Amino acid sequence: MSDILTLKSKEKLGCDLCDKCCKYRGDIRLTPVNVCEISNYLKITNEEFIYKYTDKLDNGFEIVLKTMGEFKQCILYDKTKKKCIIHKVKPMQCVVFPLIPESIKRDFFINSNQCKKETYKEITINKWLNGNNNIYKNHKRICLEWIKFNEDIQEIEKELVEHKKQKLCKLKEESFNILFLDYSYKNIEKQAIEKMNKVFEGYIKLKNDI
């Protein structure tokens, strides 16, 4: 088993624009904060971004970036320039690659070695994750909150009796709009957590209604 890395660990990491991190995807999950930041960066609305660039998963309220072509390349990868279109606001999975989170909560990682070359200089894991934009540091909390929220929602859905399934479909659609639309661009994380709490309360109410 590979060694567990911490933020202080040093590895030979770098990018030679090989694009392997952008191929065979369809698994790049987005939090509501990601949607807001990326939409703002692309100068489009959240609704436009979701429609054009994402797919919904069946579990919880998770959405992922769409892929294109036979290699399932991320829709936000520019093949001509060989670079990510949203590098400054990229999602957590892209920030972490090629590291595999053993525990985001404890900042423990395993190196998949997909970007490791002997010619690269050693850098700390902290530098690799945060760079000049502090994306990992700034998004760690909302990432953990979002994972727990989706797990809790899925557990409630499992407990719902059959006659509540129709109401669930309507609630789920309304909740999706609450979670991903209608943000102001100040304190986005705080707004997202408030929206998660509101949706969770709606699910608890549905569960407890006779």
Secondary structure by P-SEA (a helix, b strand, c coil): cccccccccccccccccccccccccccccccaaaaaaaaaaacccaaaaaacccccccccbbbbbbbbccccccccccccccccccccccccccccccccccccccbbbbbccccccccccccccccccccccccccccaaaaaaaaaaaaaaaaaaaaccccaaaaaaaaaaaaaaaacccccccaaaaaaaaaaaaaaaaaaaaaacc
